[in-house]
Amino acid sequence: MLKSLIMALVAGTFLINSFAASKELIVDPENPKNWTGKVEFSAEHARKNGPCFVLYGGYPTPLIYNQYIPINPAKTYVFKVKFRSLDAALPASGYMGFELYDAKKRMLRYFHVVHIGLKLSEVISAKKGDKFMIVKMIPDYGKIKNLRSAFYAKEDFSDVPNFDLSSPCKKVEKTEDGNLRLELAKPLAKDYPAGTAIRFHSPYGPPMYYLANGWMPAGEGKECTVILSGISDKAGAVSKQFWKGTVYARPFVWFGNWNRIPKKGAKLLVDGFSLVETDKP
């Protein structure tokens, strides 16, 4: 009897401590006013966890939490969502992740943090209004096409996330003096002095959308869980931590994407939202 009582007290203490270590960040996921970009809010398709959102139409159709959540580097974040296709004959795809923001609430996109691994180059001539720039030759210069130039780059990546980017390079060719001429998709927004270091980044700009994805079954559907622990100190689109430079985040889900395009008439049911902040294990 005494042993059972002690075990019960220990278990109770563990539950209390676990509860104290966690913080529910989204406490009212059933309120449409907490979300933007939704297509439809439905009580008809409700489960025990309350009414759900119905996403359909173009891709990707987003549903995003409309408040900026401060991210603590010392914490772990657990984000859960339940997905269902409305009709098994018309499967819908779902994606989930976070829009990430820096201290100024500038949204971090893929090209702000993802470099291609090419050697740094240097500006020779880059003038506001020009749709081209001249830079110093680097090895593997043929890989520059379609990439963006990140200005004022640092070898240690301390400039990342870098918001000072050119548009993608449409064409790269050698100049007569052995340097490189980069033809850009859009004119440069400002002048860059000779000697400015540049790093070559991805041309693509999605948010962190890929943390859970797939074709979602009908019926009971599928629960997807995302766990991110802290903020990365390295450049790149990491998937187990928030990207370097993150100060705020907004969780979201998508209906469809370019690599999983639902057929016309498909609908994605989304409910069971939970986002918890907890101590690192």
SERO-190454 format. One record per atom (N, C-alpha, C): x, y, z; residue in three letters. Coordinates in pm, whole numbers, padded with zeros to 5 digits, always signed. Layout:
REM residues N
XYZALA;...
***
This chain:
REM residues 281
+00083-00120+00000MET;+00000+00000+00000MET;+00087+00126+00000MET;+00188+00126+00092LEU;+00278+00241+00100LEU;+00357+00257-00029LEU;+00401+00143-00085LYS;+00476+00147-00211LYS;+00391+00207-00322LYS;+00263+00168-00328SER;+00172+00220-00431SER;+00151+00369-00415SER;+00140+00413-00288LEU;+00120+00555-00262LEU;+00241+00636-00304LEU;+00361+00585-00273ILE;+00484+00655-00313ILE;+00494+00665-00464ILE;+00463+00555-00532MET;+00468+00555-00679MET;+00370+00655-00737MET;+00250+00665-00676ALA;+00149+00759-00723ALA;+00196+00903-00704ALA;+00259+00929-00588LEU;+00311+01064-00561LEU;+00422+01101-00658LEU;+00511+01006-00685VAL;+00620+01031-00781VAL;+00564+01060-00919VAL;+00467+00978-00962ALA;+00405+01000-01093ALA;+00337+01134-01100ALA;+00267+01172-00991GLY;+00200+01301-00988GLY;+00298+01415-00997GLY;+00410+01403-00923THR;+00514+01506-00929THR;+00571+01519-01069THR;+00592+01405-01135PHE;+00644+01406-01272PHE;+00548+01478-01366PHE;+00419+01451-01353LEU;+00320+01514-01439LEU;+00315+01664-01415LEU;+00321+01704-01287ILE;+00319+01847-01255ILE;+00440+01918-01314ILE;+00559+01855-01298ASN;+00681+01914-01352ASN;+00678+01922-01503ASN;+00626+01817-01567SER;+00617+01817-01713SER;+00525+01927-01761SER;+00411+01944-01690PHE;+00316+02049-01727PHE;+00380+02186-01710PHE;+00456+02204-01600ALA;+00518+02333-01573ALA;+00625+02366-01675ALA;+00688+02263-01731ALA;+00797+02286-01827ALA;+00745+02318-01966ALA;+00616+02296-01989SER;+00558+02318-02121SER;+00468+02440-02120SER;+00455+02499-02236LYS;+00371+02617-02250LYS;+00292+02605-02380LYS;+00161+02605-02369GLU;+00077+02598-02489GLU;+00078+02734-02556GLU;+00128+02739-02678LEU;+00143+02868-02746LEU;+00020+02903-02828LEU;-00049+02804-02880ILE;-00173+02829-02954ILE;-00283+02763-02874ILE;-00361+02843-02805VAL;-00458+02788-02711VAL;-00599+02783-02767VAL;-00623+02850-02880ASP;-00758+02853-02936ASP;-00752+02834-03088ASP;-00710+02717-03134PRO;-00696+02695-03278PRO;-00830+02691-03351PRO;-00941+02686-03277GLU;-01071+02678-03341GLU;-01127+02814-03380GLU;-01062+02920-03339ASN;-01110+03056-03368ASN;-01053+03103-03502ASN;-01136+03124-03603PRO;-01086+03168-03734PRO;-01009+03299-03728PRO;-01036+03381-03626LYS;-00968+03510-03616LYS;-00820+03494-03586LYS;-00780+03375-03540ASN;-00638+03349-03513ASN;-00559+03318-03639ASN;-00629+03299-03751TRP;-00565+03249-03873TRP;-00596+03338-03993TRP;-00505+03339-04088THR;-00529+03410-04213THR;-00501+03315-04330THR;-00554+03352-04445GLY;-00531+03272-04565GLY;-00620+03151-04575GLY;-00713+03134-04483LYS;-00798+03015-04485LYS;-00896+03021-04603LYS;-00942+02906-04645VAL;-01043+02898-04750VAL;-01182+02884-04689VAL;-01195+02800-04589GLU;-01328+02774-04531GLU;-01310+02721-04389GLU;-01402+02758-04301PHE;-01401+02709-04163PHE;-01529+02630-04143PHE;-01516+02503-04105SER;-01631+02413-04111SER;-01660+02345-03979SER;-01786+02347-03936ALA;-01830+02267-03823ALA;-01882+02131-03871ALA;-01919+02124-03998GLU;-01975+02001-04055GLU;-01877+01885-04046GLU;-01748+01914-04067HIS;-01647+01809-04070HIS;-01572+01797-03938HIS;-01633+01847-03831ALA;-01566+01848-03700ALA;-01543+01708-03647ALA;-01432+01694-03576ARG;-01406+01574-03497ARG;-01412+01614-03350ARG;-01365+01529-03263LYS;-01370+01559-03120LYS;-01286+01682-03085LYS;-01185+01709-03168ASN;-01099+01824-03138ASN;-01154+01955-03194ASN;-01280+01955-03238GLY;-01343+02081-03277GLY;-01355+02099-03426GLY;-01413+02213-03468PRO;-01428+02243-03610PRO;-01294+02245-03682PRO;-01299+02233-03813CYS;-01175+02227-03889CYS;-01178+02326-04006CYS;-01060+02353-04057PHE;-01045+02434-04177PHE;-01052+02342-04299PHE;-01106+02394-04408VAL;-01113+02322-04534VAL;-01034+02402-04638VAL;-00926+02343-04688LEU;-00841+02410-04784LEU;-00859+02346-04921LEU;-00865+02429-05024TYR;-00880+02380-05161TYR;-00848+02494-05256TYR;-00850+02463-05384GLY;-00828+02568-05485GLY;-00689+02559-05545GLY;-00623+02677-05558GLY;-00489+02680-05616GLY;-00386+02625-05519GLY;-00265+02613-05569TYR;-00160+02560-05481TYR;-00040+02655-05484TYR;+00030+02674-05373PRO;-00018+02628-05244PRO;-00117+02726-05183PRO;-00224+02675-05126THR;-00318+02758-05051THR;-00276+02755-04905THR;-00240+02868-04845PRO;-00187+02867-04709PRO;-00293+02892-04602PRO;-00265+02843-04486LEU;-00340+02874-04365LEU;-00234+02903-04259LEU;-00228+03027-04213ILE;-00117+03067-04127ILE;-00165+03138-04001ILE;-00100+03108-03891TYR;-00131+03174-03765TYR;-00092+03320-03775TYR;-00178+03410-03727ASN;-00156+03552-03757ASN;-00081+03629-03650ASN;-00025+03560-03550GLN;+00055+03628-03449GLN;+00200+03583-03460GLN;+00290+03674-03427TYR;+00433+03645-03428TYR;+00471+03584-03292TYR;+00522+03464-03294ILE;+00557+03394-03170ILE;+00707+03410-03146ILE;+00748+03470-03034PRO;+00891+03482-03004PRO;+00953+03343-02984PRO;+01067+03321-03046ILE;+01135+03192-03037ILE;+01252+03201-02940ILE;+01252+03113-02841ASN;+01357+03108-02740ASN;+01458+03002-02782ASN;+01586+03039-02805PRO;+01685+02940-02848PRO;+01706+02825-02750PRO;+01669+02847-02624ALA;+01691+02745-02522ALA;+01575+02646-02512ALA;+01471+02663-02597LYS;+01353+02580-02588LYS;+01338+02487-02709LYS;+01250+02389-02692THR;+01209+02300-02800THR;+01063+02328-02832THR;+01026+02321-02962TYR;+00890+02353-03006TYR;+00831+02232-03077TYR;+00714+02192-03033VAL;+00645+02075-03089VAL;+00515+02124-03153VAL;+00504+02107-03285PHE;+00389+02154-03363PHE;+00319+02033-03422PHE;+00190+02016-03389LYS;+00112+01902-03438LYS;-00010+01950-03514LYS;-00043+01878-03621VAL;-00161+01907-03702VAL;-00218+01775-03752VAL;-00351+01767-03763LYS;-00415+01650-03822LYS;-00470+01686-03960LYS;-00438+01603-04058PHE;-00479+01623-04198PHE;-00570+01510-04241PHE;-00670+01543-04326ARG;-00753+01443-04392ARG;-00788+01492-04531ARG;-00790+01401-04626SER;-00853+01431-04754SER;-01003+01411-04738SER;-01081+01503-04794LEU;-01226+01492-04781LEU;-01279+01369-04854LEU;-01221+01342-04971ASP;-01268+01234-05059ASP;-01149+01146-05095ASP;-01157+01017-05066ALA;-01048+00925-05096ALA;-01019+00919-05246ALA;-01121+00945-05328ALA;-01101+00943-05473ALA;-01030+01068-05524ALA;-01024+01172-05440LEU;-00956+01296-05477LEU;-00859+01333-05364LEU;-00747+01262-05355PRO;-00654+01286-05244PRO;-00595+01426-05250PRO;-00578+01484-05133ALA;-00519+01617-05120ALA;-00383+01604-05052ALA;-00292+01689-05092SER;-00160+01690-05028SER;-00153+01803-04926SER;-00075+01780-04821GLY;-00060+01879-04717GLY;+00085+01900-04681GLY;+00118+02022-04646TYR;+00253+02058-04603TYR;+00241+02141-04477TYR;+00344+02137-04393MET;+00340+02220-04273MET;+00479+02267-04236MET;+00484+02384-04173GLY;+00612+02440-04133GLY;+00593+02574-04064GLY;+00691+02661-04080PHE;+00690+02790-04015PHE;+00734+02900-04112PHE;+00668+03014-04105GLU;+00727+03136-04158GLU;+00815+03192-04048GLU;+00938+03223-04082LEU;+01036+03269-03984LEU;+01069+03415-04008LEU;+01098+03488-03901TYR;+01123+03632-03909TYR;+01242+03669-03822TYR;+01314+03774-03865ASP;+01426+03823-03786ASP;+01377+03925-03683ASP;+01469+03992-03617ALA;+01431+04086-03510ALA;+01349+04203-03562ALA;+01364+04237-03692LYS;+01287+04346-03753LYS;+01157+04295-03815LYS;+01127+04168-03792LYS;+01009+04101-03848LYS;+01013+04098-04000LYS;+01135+04086-04052ARG;+01152+04060-04195ARG;+01146+03909-04214ARG;+01067+03865-04309MET;+01049+03722-04330MET;+01175+03660-04388MET;+01218+03549-04329LEU;+01333+03474-04380LEU;+01286+03378-04488LEU;+01344+03391-04603ARG;+01315+03300-04713ARG;+01437+03214-04742ARG;+01414+03109-04817TYR;+01518+03011-04848TYR;+01645+03079-04898TYR;+01631+03176-04991PHE;+01750+03236-05049PHE;+01824+03329-04953PHE;+01765+03366-04843HIS;+01836+03448-04745HIS;+01939+03368-04666HIS;+01920+03237-04659VAL;+02006+03155-04573VAL;+02081+03045-04646VAL;+02040+03012-04767VAL;+02097+02896-04836VAL;+02198+02939-04942VAL;+02323+02900-04921HIS;+02429+02927-05019HIS;+02458+02799-05097HIS;+02528+02813-05209ILE;+02548+02700-05299ILE;+02684+02633-05281ILE;+02772+02695-05203GLY;+02902+02635-05178GLY;+03011+02678-05272GLY;+02983+02775-05359LEU;+03086+02827-05448LEU;+03177+02924-05373LEU;+03297+02941-05423LYS;+03392+03034-05362LYS;+03337+03177-05371LYS;+03366+03259-05270LEU;+03326+03400-05274LEU;+03391+03471-05391LEU;+03319+03565-05449SER;+03373+03650-05555SER;+03376+03794-05504SER;+03399+03886-05595GLU;+03416+04027-05556GLU;+03365+04117-05666GLU;+03295+04221-05629VAL;+03241+04314-05727VAL;+03353+04394-05793VAL;+03345+04403-05926ILE;+03430+04497-06001ILE;+03347+04618-06041ILE;+03225+04590-06089SER;+03133+04699-06124SER;+02990+04650-06104SER;+02911+04726-06023ALA;+02771+04693-06000ALA;+02698+04824-05973ALA;+02626+04874-06073LYS;+02565+05006-06066LYS;+02412+04998-06059LYS;+02355+05086-05979LYS;+02210+05093-05966LYS;+02145+05111-06103LYS;+02042+05031-06131GLY;+01969+05041-06257GLY;+02021+04949-06365GLY;+02144+04897-06352ASP;+02198+04805-06451ASP;+02141+04665-06431ASP;+02120+04594-06541LYS;+02074+04455-06533LYS;+02192+04359-06550LYS;+02311+04406-06516PHE;+02428+04320-06520PHE;+02527+04370-06416PHE;+02624+04286-06384MET;+02733+04326-06295MET;+02859+04251-06337MET;+02973+04312-06312ILE;+03102+04251-06343ILE;+03165+04208-06210ILE;+03205+04081-06203VAL;+03266+04029-06081VAL;+03393+03953-06116VAL;+03475+03927-06016LYS;+03600+03854-06036LYS;+03573+03707-06069LYS;+03660+03650-06150MET;+03652+03510-06188MET;+03663+03420-06066MET;+03586+03311-06064ILE;+03599+03208-05962ILE;+03596+03071-06029ILE;+03650+02967-05965PRO;+03636+02832-06020PRO;+03487+02793-06028PRO;+03454+02706-06118ASP;+03315+02659-06134ASP;+03219+02773-06164ASP;+03265+02875-06235TYR;+03178+02990-06263TYR;+03056+02951-06345TYR;+03062+02839-06416GLY;+02947+02796-06495GLY;+02826+02761-06410GLY;+02846+02739-06279LYS;+02736+02705-06189LYS;+02661+02828-06138LYS;+02711+02948-06173ILE;+02650+03071-06122ILE;+02512+03097-06184ILE;+02490+03050-06306LYS;+02363+03077-06374LYS;+02245+03036-06286LYS;+02147+03124-06279ASN;+02023+03110-06202ASN;+02039+03139-06053ASN;+02161+03164-06007LEU;+02182+03192-05866LEU;+02170+03342-05837LEU;+02150+03375-05711ARG;+02148+03513-05664ARG;+02283+03548-05602ARG;+02320+03674-05609SER;+02442+03721-05543SER;+02403+03787-05411SER;+02465+03742-05303ALA;+02446+03801-05171ALA;+02564+03894-05144ALA;+02534+04024-05127PHE;+02640+04124-05114PHE;+02690+04136-04970PHE;+02812+04185-04957TYR;+02878+04204-04827TYR;+02886+04071-04752TYR;+02919+03967-04826ALA;+02929+03833-04768ALA;+03052+03820-04680ALA;+03042+03736-04579LYS;+03152+03709-04488LYS;+03189+03561-04496LYS;+03318+03533-04485GLU;+03364+03394-04489GLU;+03302+03311-04377GLU;+03278+03374-04263ASP;+03225+03301-04147ASP;+03072+03298-04144ASP;+03007+03348-04249PHE;+02861+03350-04262PHE;+02793+03437-04157PHE;+02866+03530-04098SER;+02805+03619-03999SER;+02705+03715-04061SER;+02704+03726-04193ASP;+02606+03812-04262ASP;+02473+03741-04285ASP;+02468+03610-04261VAL;+02348+03530-04286VAL;+02257+03535-04163VAL;+02126+03560-04181PRO;+02055+03575-04309PRO;+02092+03705-04380PRO;+02115+03694-04510ASN;+02155+03808-04590ASN;+02035+03856-04672ASN;+01994+03982-04648PHE;+01879+04039-04718PHE;+01921+04127-04836PHE;+02051+04140-04858ASP;+02104+04226-04964ASP;+02139+04138-05083ASP;+02039+04102-05163LEU;+02054+04004-05270LEU;+02019+04063-05406LEU;+02088+04015-05507SER;+02050+04048-05644SER;+01937+03956-05688SER;+01877+03988-05802SER;+01785+03894-05866SER;+01869+03780-05926SER;+01806+03670-05969PRO;+01883+03559-06025PRO;+01963+03597-06148PRO;+02076+03530-06164CYS;+02163+03549-06281CYS;+02106+03470-06399CYS;+02076+03538-06508LYS;+02018+03472-06626LYS;+02124+03421-06723LYS;+02242+03481-06715LYS;+02349+03442-06808LYS;+02482+03483-06748LYS;+02582+03398-06763VAL;+02716+03431-06715VAL;+02816+03405-06827VAL;+02908+03500-06847GLU;+03009+03484-06952GLU;+03137+03553-06913GLU;+03249+03506-06969LYS;+03379+03566-06945LYS;+03388+03701-07015LYS;+03459+03792-06953THR;+03491+03919-07019THR;+03629+03907-07081THR;+03664+04004-07165GLU;+03794+03999-07233GLU;+03911+04004-07136GLU;+03891+04067-07022ASP;+04001+04077-06925ASP;+04000+03963-06822ASP;+03919+03859-06847GLY;+03924+03741-06763GLY;+03834+03743-06640GLY;+03744+03839-06635ASN;+03648+03843-06526ASN;+03514+03785-06572ASN;+03407+03808-06498LEU;+03277+03752-06531LEU;+03172+03862-06542LEU;+03087+03848-06643ARG;+02972+03938-06658ARG;+02847+03858-06627ARG;+02772+03902-06524LEU;+02648+03835-06485LEU;+02529+03916-06533LEU;+02448+03858-06618GLU;+02325+03923-06663GLU;+02214+03885-06565GLU;+02144+03987-06512LEU;+02047+03966-06405LEU;+01904+03973-06455LEU;+01813+03911-06381ALA;+01672+03912-06418ALA;+01610+04050-06400ALA;+01659+04126-06301LYS;+01607+04260-06273LYS;+01722+04356-06248LYS;+01699+04485-06265PRO;+01806+04583-06242PRO;+01849+04584-06095PRO;+01972+04622-06072LEU;+02023+04638-05935LEU;+01952+04754-05867LEU;+01921+04737-05739ALA;+01846+04839-05665ALA;+01935+04950-05613ALA;+02068+04928-05610LYS;+02161+05031-05563LYS;+02301+05002-05615LYS;+02391+05097-05592ASP;+02531+05079-05629ASP;+02603+04993-05526ASP;+02699+04914-05573TYR;+02787+04840-05484TYR;+02931+04873-05521TYR;+03011+04917-05426PRO;+03148+04958-05457PRO;+03236+04841-05499PRO;+03336+04869-05579ALA;+03434+04767-05617ALA;+03496+04709-05492ALA;+03514+04578-05493GLY;+03572+04509-05378GLY;+03470+04449-05284GLY;+03340+04479-05305THR;+03235+04420-05222THR;+03233+04269-05241THR;+03245+04194-05133ALA;+03244+04047-05141ALA;+03102+03997-05168ALA;+03090+03895-05252ILE;+02960+03835-05281ILE;+02968+03683-05266ILE;+02857+03627-05220ARG;+02841+03483-05209ARG;+02721+03444-05296ARG;+02723+03326-05351PHE;+02615+03286-05441PHE;+02514+03200-05366PHE;+02387+03246-05370HIS;+02278+03184-05296HIS;+02176+03122-05390HIS;+02090+03039-05333SER;+01981+02978-05407SER;+01890+03086-05468SER;+01828+03059-05582PRO;+01733+03155-05638PRO;+01593+03144-05577PRO;+01567+03039-05500TYR;+01431+03008-05457TYR;+01400+03072-05322TYR;+01272+03111-05304GLY;+01235+03187-05185GLY;+01120+03136-05102GLY;+01098+03004-05090PRO;+00988+02960-05005PRO;+01023+02975-04858PRO;+00922+02970-04771PRO;+00950+02963-04627PRO;+00988+02819-04589PRO;+00998+02793-04461MET;+01029+02658-04412MET;+00901+02574-04417MET;+00868+02525-04535TYR;+00736+02463-04558TYR;+00737+02311-04558TYR;+00854+02251-04560TYR;+00869+02111-04596TYR;+00885+02018-04476TYR;+00857+02066-04354LEU;+00889+01987-04236LEU;+00802+01862-04223LEU;+00681+01866-04275ALA;+00597+01748-04286ALA;+00514+01764-04412ALA;+00503+01658-04492ASN;+00431+01671-04619ASN;+00389+01534-04668ASN;+00300+01534-04766GLY;+00258+01409-04828GLY;+00113+01412-04871GLY;+00072+01305-04940TRP;-00069+01286-04974TRP;-00140+01238-04847TRP;-00246+01304-04811MET;-00312+01276-04685MET;-00433+01184-04705MET;-00441+01075-04628PRO;-00551+00979-04645PRO;-00684+01037-04599PRO;-00792+00981-04650ALA;-00926+01017-04603ALA;-00955+00939-04474ALA;-01077+00949-04426GLY;-01113+00876-04305GLY;-01051+00938-04181GLY;-00973+00860-04107GLU;-00907+00909-03985GLU;-00795+01006-04017GLU;-00744+00999-04141GLY;-00639+01092-04181GLY;-00504+01060-04120GLY;-00426+01165-04100LYS;-00288+01148-04055LYS;-00248+01264-03965LYS;-00189+01234-03851GLU;-00135+01338-03765GLU;+00013+01357-03797GLU;+00052+01481-03821CYS;+00192+01513-03850CYS;+00249+01595-03736CYS;+00371+01564-03698THR;+00437+01632-03587THR;+00571+01688-03633THR;+00597+01811-03597VAL;+00723+01878-03625VAL;+00788+01914-03492VAL;+00916+01882-03476ILE;+00989+01916-03354ILE;+01115+01993-03392ILE;+01125+02117-03346LEU;+01243+02199-03370LEU;+01304+02237-03235LEU;+01433+02218-03225SER;+01501+02245-03099SER;+01603+02357-03117SER;+01568+02476-03073GLY;+01660+02588-03078GLY;+01677+02649-03215GLY;+01777+02736-03227ILE;+01805+02811-03350ILE;+01943+02773-03401ILE;+01954+02744-03528SER;+02081+02703-03586SER;+02182+02818-03582SER;+02308+02785-03559ASP;+02414+02885-03568ASP;+02489+02875-03700ASP;+02435+02793-03791LYS;+02498+02773-03921LYS;+02405+02820-04032LYS;+02462+02860-04144ALA;+02381+02896-04260ALA;+02319+02771-04320ALA;+02204+02788-04385GLY;+02140+02676-04452GLY;+02000+02652-04403GLY;+01922+02579-04481ALA;+01782+02551-04448ALA;+01776+02422-04368ALA;+01820+02428-04244VAL;+01818+02310-04157VAL;+01673+02272-04128VAL;+01652+02147-04088SER;+01515+02100-04067SER;+01487+02057-03923SER;+01587+02059-03834LYS;+01565+02021-03695LYS;+01580+02140-03600LYS;+01615+02255-03658GLN;+01624+02379-03582GLN;+01564+02491-03666GLN;+01527+02602-03600PHE;+01487+02719-03675PHE;+01609+02775-03748PHE;+01586+02838-03864TRP;+01698+02889-03942TRP;+01775+02996-03865TRP;+01900+03009-03898LYS;+01986+03112-03841LYS;+01920+03250-03857LYS;+01918+03327-03749GLY;+01860+03461-03753GLY;+01716+03469-03708GLY;+01653+03353-03678THR;+01512+03353-03639THR;+01491+03416-03501THR;+01395+03507-03494VAL;+01353+03566-03367VAL;+01204+03539-03343VAL;+01126+03536-03452TYR;+00982+03510-03443TYR;+00945+03401-03545TYR;+00833+03335-03518ALA;+00783+03233-03610ALA;+00631+03236-03614ALA;+00575+03194-03729ARG;+00431+03178-03745ARG;+00406+03041-03809ARG;+00342+02948-03737PRO;+00316+02816-03794PRO;+00211+02823-03905PRO;+00224+02734-04003PHE;+00127+02733-04113PHE;+00117+02593-04172PHE;+00010+02574-04250VAL;-00005+02455-04333VAL;-00039+02501-04475VAL;-00008+02413-04571TRP;-00039+02440-04711TRP;-00127+02328-04766TRP;-00213+02367-04859PHE;-00282+02271-04945PHE;-00204+02265-05075PHE;-00143+02150-05104GLY;-00075+02131-05231GLY;+00059+02201-05240GLY;+00134+02162-05341ASN;+00262+02223-05375ASN;+00295+02179-05517ASN;+00400+02239-05575TRP;+00430+02213-05716TRP;+00459+02066-05743TRP;+00511+01992-05644ASN;+00547+01852-05667ASN;+00436+01755-05625ASN;+00328+01808-05567ARG;+00211+01725-05535ARG;+00087+01811-05557ARG;+00042+01817-05680ILE;-00070+01904-05715ILE;-00200+01823-05709ILE;-00288+01856-05616PRO;-00416+01783-05609PRO;-00502+01808-05733PRO;-00584+01711-05767LYS;-00676+01727-05880LYS;-00788+01824-05842LYS;-00850+01881-05944LYS;-00959+01974-05923LYS;-01069+01907-05841LYS;-01117+01976-05739GLY;-01221+01923-05653GLY;-01170+01864-05523GLY;-01040+01842-05514ALA;-00983+01788-05390ALA;-00991+01891-05278ALA;-01016+01843-05156LYS;-01020+01931-05040LYS;-00942+01868-04926LYS;-00873+01954-04852LEU;-00792+01911-04740LEU;-00855+01961-04610LEU;-00886+01867-04519LEU;-00940+01902-04389LEU;-00824+01911-04290LEU;-00821+02020-04215VAL;-00709+02046-04125VAL;-00761+02083-03987VAL;-00720+02008-03886ASP;-00762+02039-03749ASP;-00656+01984-03652ASP;-00692+01985-03524GLY;-00600+01927-03425GLY;-00472+02006-03407GLY;-00478+02140-03423PHE;-00355+02220-03408PHE;-00306+02219-03264PHE;-00177+02205-03247SER;-00114+02215-03116SER;+00028+02264-03136SER;+00067+02368-03065LEU;+00205+02415-03067LEU;+00249+02439-02923LEU;+00349+02363-02881VAL;+00393+02365-02741VAL;+00539+02403-02733VAL;+00569+02492-02642GLU;+00708+02526-02610GLU;+00746+02450-02484GLU;+00863+02383-02489THR;+00905+02305-02373THR;+01056+02313-02358THR;+01105+02271-02243ASP;+01250+02268-02222ASP;+01314+02164-02312ASP;+01439+02188-02351LYS;+01509+02090-02432LYS;+01528+01961-02352LYS;+01516+01846-02417PRO;+01533+01719-02345PRO;+01678+01701-02299PRO;
***
